[in-house]
Amino acid sequence: MQHFQKRILITGGAGFLGSHLCDRLVEEDHDVLCLDNFFTGSKRNISHLLGKPNFELMRHDLVQPIFIEADEIYNLACPASPIHYQYNPVKTVKTSVMGSINMLGLAKRVKAKILQASTSEIYGNPAVHPQKEDYWGNVNTIGLRSCYDEGKRCAETLFFDYHRQNRVNIRVVRIFNTYGPRMHPNDGRVVSNFIVQSLNNQKITVYGDGSQSRSFCYVDDMVEGMIRMMNGPDDLIGPVNLGNPDEFSILELAERIIELTGSKSGIIFKPLPQDDPLQRKPDISLARKKLDWEPTIKLEDGLKRTIEYFKGIV
Ligand SMILES: NC(=O)c1ccc[n+]([C@@H]2O[C@H](COP(=O)([O-])OP(=O)(O)OC[C@H]3O[C@@H](n4cnc5c(N)ncnc54)[C@H](O)[C@@H]3O)[C@@H](O)[C@H]2O)c1
């Protein structure tokens, strides 16, 4: 019988972030179980891992309970782009809330350590800038984005209550905009949208006047941060912000992508969607101090790798 380091369950493992996490943990010789309902994820993202002795794929909807042995759980299952999470908002809330209850119950039962992929959307349209972990956020409870934002906020609450009430060993990271290969080409997220439009020589759609800012973290940096958090000290349960603090306006991003793809695309401006935050920038001093983590991949390098990926699929 082969012996692997740890048994690691990754929910949402066939998605964009999850599949890169699978890659890293399989490479590190862990016994990885990827669980996904393939709503936004795809088998293509993890098909290269299917023959490996330390990788297993299971189709399962997290809204239903499941019993599996695991030492660690990374809970990533949840559609992450507005187009997808607004497709069935009730299901989005169920995935965040019931999915967290199911995974926390499992973690409690098998004594696994569990990490929640939370989000910068916790901060809503922030009244402070940049956002630190102690900022409570400015979130609309009844808007179109609320199914995602409030679902994720409730998930954080559940993680902390399971920790206080049942001593479950938790970790919570708040992920800011992350990009890279295997992003869904039609999910309307800004980086994938702009790249696909540029490669097709279509006009790039900028919402508002493009002065709203975002910070973009390359996926390999994010995976490193998540793994460091999981392996960090037990008293560092979070929440901890993970993201790239370098800020760019949406217009700057569009111009960079047009330049890097050598596209003939122009830019077209459209009205801002409801509750779209105007500024988003993480304060990552906690992650720097406690995890010795910060992003290392420059936007231009990350964009080049992402563009290469999209050239292969567009
Ligand atoms: N990418 C980002 O910029 C970002 C930012 C903040 C937070 N996050 C969080 O990170 C996680 C992964 O995001 P991503 O960008 O990889 O998105 P993604 O949509 O590519 O991945 C989500 C995965 O979860 C699966 N899933 C959805 N509902 C499920 C259910 N009910 N049961 C089982 N599987 C289900 C999907 O099929 C998909 O594979 C999400 O929880 C998201 O909220 C991502």
The ligand as a Tripos MOL2 file, in Angstrom:
@<TRIPOS>MOLECULE
LIG
   44    48     1     0     0
SMALL
NO_CHARGES

@<TRIPOS>ATOM
      1 N1        -11.4290   33.6660   -8.0360 N.am      1 LIG1
      2 C1        -11.5720   34.6780   -7.2390 C.2       1 LIG1
      3 O1        -11.1710   35.7830   -7.5820 O.2       1 LIG1
      4 C2        -12.2030   34.5070   -5.8850 C.ar      1 LIG1
      5 C3        -12.3120   35.6280   -5.0480 C.ar      1 LIG1
      6 C4        -12.8890   35.4840   -3.8060 C.ar      1 LIG1
      7 C5        -13.3260   34.2600   -3.3680 C.ar      1 LIG1
      8 N2        -13.2110   33.1780   -4.1890 N.ar      1 LIG1
      9 C6        -13.7540   31.9000   -3.6850 C.3       1 LIG1
     10 O2        -12.9190   30.8330   -4.0280 O.3       1 LIG1
     11 C7        -13.7080   29.6750   -4.3440 C.3       1 LIG1
     12 C8        -13.3250   29.1610   -5.7280 C.3       1 LIG1
     13 O3        -13.5830   30.1810   -6.6840 O.3       1 LIG1
     14 P1        -13.2180   30.0170   -8.2280 P.3       1 LIG1
     15 O4        -12.8350   31.3360   -8.7290 O.co2     1 LIG1
     16 O5        -12.3050   28.8780   -8.4030 O.co2     1 LIG1
     17 O6        -14.6610   29.6920   -8.8180 O.3       1 LIG1
     18 P2        -15.1680   28.4550   -9.6920 P.3       1 LIG1
     19 O7        -16.5880   28.7500  -10.0310 O.co2     1 LIG1
     20 O8        -14.2200   28.1790  -10.7960 O.co2     1 LIG1
     21 O9        -15.0910   27.2570   -8.6550 O.3       1 LIG1
     22 C9        -16.1220   26.8730   -7.8070 C.3       1 LIG1
     23 C10       -16.2640   25.3690   -7.8940 C.3       1 LIG1
     24 O10       -17.2970   24.9440   -6.9850 O.3       1 LIG1
     25 C11       -18.1400   24.0110   -7.6490 C.3       1 LIG1
     26 N3        -19.4640   24.0640   -7.0040 N.ar      1 LIG1
     27 C12       -20.3590   25.0810   -7.0110 C.ar      1 LIG1
     28 N4        -21.4500   24.7430   -6.3060 N.ar      1 LIG1
     29 C13       -21.2380   23.4940   -5.8320 C.ar      1 LIG1
     30 C14       -22.0060   22.5990   -5.0380 C.ar      1 LIG1
     31 N5        -23.2300   22.9200   -4.5900 N.pl3     1 LIG1
     32 N6        -21.4880   21.3770   -4.7580 N.ar      1 LIG1
     33 C15       -20.2490   21.0280   -5.2070 C.ar      1 LIG1
     34 N7        -19.4870   21.8300   -5.9620 N.ar      1 LIG1
     35 C16       -19.9770   23.0570   -6.2740 C.ar      1 LIG1
     36 C17       -18.1440   24.4750   -9.0960 C.3       1 LIG1
     37 O11       -18.5560   23.4760  -10.0040 O.3       1 LIG1
     38 C18       -16.6970   24.8940   -9.2810 C.3       1 LIG1
     39 O12       -15.8890   23.8010   -9.6690 O.3       1 LIG1
     40 C19       -15.1580   30.0980   -4.2520 C.3       1 LIG1
     41 O13       -15.6660   29.7050   -2.9980 O.3       1 LIG1
     42 C20       -15.0950   31.5990   -4.3240 C.3       1 LIG1
     43 O14       -16.1490   32.2180   -3.6310 O.3       1 LIG1
     44 C21       -12.6770   33.2760   -5.4360 C.ar      1 LIG1
@<TRIPOS>BOND
     1     1     2 1
     2     2     3 2
     3     2     4 1
     4     4     5 ar
     5     4    44 ar
     6     5     6 ar
     7     6     7 ar
     8     7     8 ar
     9     8     9 1
    10     8    44 ar
    11     9    10 1
    12     9    42 1
    13    10    11 1
    14    11    12 1
    15    11    40 1
    16    12    13 1
    17    13    14 1
    18    14    15 2
    19    14    16 1
    20    14    17 1
    21    17    18 1
    22    18    19 2
    23    18    20 1
    24    18    21 1
    25    21    22 1
    26    22    23 1
    27    23    24 1
    28    23    38 1
    29    24    25 1
    30    25    26 1
    31    25    36 1
    32    26    27 ar
    33    26    35 ar
    34    27    28 ar
    35    28    29 ar
    36    29    30 ar
    37    29    35 ar
    38    30    31 1
    39    30    32 ar
    40    32    33 ar
    41    33    34 ar
    42    34    35 ar
    43    36    37 1
    44    36    38 1
    45    38    39 1
    46    40    41 1
    47    40    42 1
    48    42    43 1
@<TRIPOS>SUBSTRUCTURE
     1 LIG1         1 GROUP 0 **** ****
